[in-house]
Amino acid sequence: MLLAAPDCFSSSAASSTLSSSLSHNRKFSFLFSKASVSINSPIRTRSIRLCTASLITNPDSFEVGKLIGSYGFMNVTSYSGFQSGMDMEFSSPGNMGQLKVQDVGEGGVKIRLYEGRIALGSLKGTPVMFKVYPGQRAGGVEADMMAANELNAHAVLQSSSKGICQNVVILVGGFETKTGEQWLAFRNDGKYSAADYAKIMSERISKSRSMGENSWNRFELGQTIKLRRYFVIKLLRGAISGLAYMHDHDRLHQSLGPSSIVLNTIVEKDAAYLVPRLRDLAFSVDIRMSCLEEGLGTLSEGLWRRAIAAGAFTPMEKRAFGIADDIYEAGLLFAYLAFVPFCEAGIIDSLSLQRLLENTFQLDLEAVRE
């Protein structure tokens, strides 16, 4: 399903763009019970025609299942790099163990997730996952901007002449309710994230060791590690392929992490069928030169503040910094998946691992290897 041309969506008028575009056209196998309902909630419609796209925007075309859960976002609130020549030995005790590169805080936008399916048309029965952004009353202007930005990002990626990348989730439609909530419907390609996979595997290791299993069968333990290594490598390969596709289409992800990768299976014996897909493009950044020269968006303000702090001032330098920043996050993802699925539960987490890499080892990879 191809979306509208990328230029049809404007991030400068996020709320208006999203609802106008949808009214004219952007972790789950499940069964529906009789309690599943059709979405017949009142829809706010607008007569402004900005573009034409092939998204499903009629709410009666969808059925909603149960609530899956909710989550929020962590925002980068400041940037403070290492000072050259800084001697960790003489750092004050109060500074030890703190992140020196990024200070993060919890964002105010809470996202809800629902199971669902397409109820009408040629795609009837197709499972979907609804991602619901709160309206301005509950989530402020930022919520509408994030929803519109995610729509815009998928519009760009799914309208490529090179075809749709299998390592990025597919947006099939959406709509806006009378209360201002933005409902985006994605094809349901799995209910587990890479974070879920790592957590489950580490818990299995803890359980196995607490029960004394595998202590006598080294061959079985070796096979388990071999399967896990292959699964993690394929997971990383798919995630990096999705990120490379985004960069090839002048888009940064800017939220890359284990929770932003959805998996169609976590069964390690089925690794041959594993297809990792990137999701959560609410903070995606357009890095076309024309956009960098025109001005910087509100959602990317933190990125460009860090770019300037690092000495990137021209549009070309900022573009290069943005790509490098995404790759840096991919490196942290690599480290996370190289450790967490192979460790007992609770030994290491993503923030602790980042602290080790940035503070203790000061990004010295040779020291980390030793």
Disulfide bonds with the S-S distance in Angstrom:
none
